[in-house]
Amino acid sequence: MTDQQALTRLLDTRHSCRAFRPDPVPRPVIEAILRDAGRAPSWCNAQPWKVWLTSGAATDAFRAAMTDAFDHGAPSADFPFPERYTGPRRERRRRCGYQLYDAVGIPKADRAATARQMRENYRFFGAPHVALITSAAELGPYGALDCGGYITAFCLSAQARGVASVPQAAIAFYSDVVRAHLGIPDEDRVLAAISFGYEDTDHPANGFRTERATLDDLVTWKD
């Protein structure tokens, strides 16, 4: 298999995992994923990302803190969340949500069940590990942009090693809780998390795949 074919296969097979087995990923595998992710390009090679990685009891404690925040806390995001989704972006978002709810048997009008599924974000979908990503406040949106590349590289490296993952911006909705729990300095901004581990292939939440827009939908050619 050529490098091109291998990359295309990784991109085609990677998906957001929403149910994990409890088995931990060996430390050498995690370190290899982190080294790969660190090769992501960044503006002026600033490499603005920092990673706060939990395993074992630390993940369980983080899980408890985040579910409590979801149940009882007040939102406190470091970065502004989208004001709205309109047009094709709204349709893609809705379609993804409906696919998930259909997969796990949640009727569209069942708000209680929908809330329970949303809560799974703060349980990290049962993942044994969480990589919390922060960016330097002084770099603003460009530091966040670089961290997006890091997250992509992390997920692809994990996929290449048989490790499932799901990037989660929802975690940043309670940035104050995250900062206090993990001891994150004020000069770092909570951006997102990556929950990762081995996929529970029998769970219905992992039984669907999202579609991708066509080139005609996204690209304006200027020849």
N, C-alpha and C positions, 0 to 999 in steps of 0.2 A: 504494500500500500504506500502510495506517495504521501509526502507531507500535505499536499493539497487535499488529497482524498481523506486523510486522517482528520484534518481540521474540519472539513465539511461534515464528516460523520459525527464529530463531537458536537458541532453546532446543531445538527439535525436531531441528535438523540438527547441532548441536555434538556431538561424540563424542571420546573419548580416543583420540588418534592414537598408534599403536604402531609406525610405520615412516615415516621422513621422507626426503625428497630432500635432497641436500647443499646446494642453492641457498640462499644467505643471504637473509634478509629485509632490505630497504632500511632504513637507519637512520631516516628520517622516519616510516616505517610503525611501527617499534618504539616510537619516541617518542610517536606518537599513541595506541598501545595503552596505554602507561604512563600517559599523561595521563588517558585514559578510566578506567583501573583506579583511579587516585587519587581519582575521584569516589565511590568506594564509601563507604557510611556507616560511621562508627565511633563508639564510645562517647565522648561529650564532644568529638567531632572530634579525638581524640588522634592518629589516623592512625599507628598503631604500626608499620606495616610498613616494612621496608627491603628493597631489592632489590639483589642482587649479580648483574649480568647479564654473561654471557660470550658471545663470538662468535669465530669463526675459530679461531686457534691456541689461544686461551684456553679455548674449549670442548673442544678436543682434549686439552689438558693436564688439564682437570678430568675428562674422560672416563677418561683413563688412571689418575688418582688414585682415582677411585671404583671402577673395575673391579678395581684392585689391592686396595682395601679389601674388596670382596666376595670376592675370591679368597683373601685372606690375613689380613684384619683382624678385629678384635673389635668387636662392637656397642657403641655409646656414644650412645644417644639422649638428647636434651635434654628431650623430653616423653615420658611413658609411653605406650607403644603399647597398643592394646586387649588386655585380659586374655583375652578369648575372644569368639567370635561364636556366638550361640545363636538358636534359633527362626527367624523369617523372615529375620533379618539373615544368619544362617549360610547359608540356602538361596540368598539373592540373591548372596552372595559366591561360593559354590560354582558357581552357574549361570554367573556371569561368567567364572570361571576355566575352566570346561569349554568355554564358547563360544570363548574364546581358543585353548585347546589344540586343539580340533577344527578351528578355522580354519587353524592352522599345522601340522596333522597330527601332533600329539603324543598318543600313547596315554596313557590315564590312569595306567597303571602304570609308565611310563617316567620314572623319577626323574632320570636324567641329562639327558634332553631338557627336562624341567621346569626343572631348575636352569639350563640354558643359556638358556631363555626368561626366567627370573627375572633372569639377568645382564644382559639387555637393558635393564632399568631403569637400570642403572648405566652403560650406554653411551648413555643418554638416547634410546634407540631410533634412534640415528643423527641426532638433531636438530642443526642448526647453531647453535642458541642455547639457553641455559638461564637462566632467571630464578630465582635462589635467594632464597627469602623468609625473613626473620628477623623476630622480634618481641621487643620489650623485655622482659627477664626480670621487671622489676618489675610488669608488668601481668598476669602469670600466664595462666590460661586465657581471660580476657576479651580480652587482646591477641591471642591465637591465634584467638579467635572472630572478631574484626574482620578478621584477615588472611584468614580463609576467605571473607569477602565480597569482599576485594580479589582473591583468586584467581579467584572466579567472574566478577567484572567484567572481569578481564584476559582470561579465556578467551572470553567473549562478544564483547569488542571485537576480539580476534584473529579469531574466526569471521566477524565482519562484514566483515573486510578480506581474507578468503580465506586466513588463516593458521591452520594446525592447531596443536593444543596437547594436552598431557596433564599434569595435575597429578600429582605424584609424592611421596607421603609416604615412600616407601622410601628416598629419599636421606637423610632425617633419621635413619635407623638407624645411620649412621656420622657423627654430628655432629662428633666430634672431628677426623675427617679433613677434613670440609667446612670447619670453622673454621680449621684450620691452613693448608689450601690457599688459601682465599680471604682470609685475614687478618681474620676476623670477630672483633670485640671480645668479651670475656667477658660483657659485660652484654646481649648479644643472643643470643637462642635460635634455633637452626636449626629451622625449622618444616616446610618442604616446598620443592619445586622445581616449576617449570613448564618442561618442555621444549617448544620450539616451532619451527616452520618450515613448509615446504610439504609436504603429505601425499604419500606414495608411494601413489597410488591402486591400483597394481598388486600391492601386497604383501598376501598373504592375512591378515596380522594386522589389516588395516583392513577386512576383509570381513564383519564382524558388528556388530550393534548390541545393546546391552543394553536390557532392558525396564524400565519404571517401575511402581512399586506404584500401586494404585488409591487414590482418596480414602478409600474404606471401610477400606483397610488401614492408613491413616496418621492419619486425622482422627477425633477424638471430638467430636461436635457437642453443644453445651450451649445449647439454645434456651430 
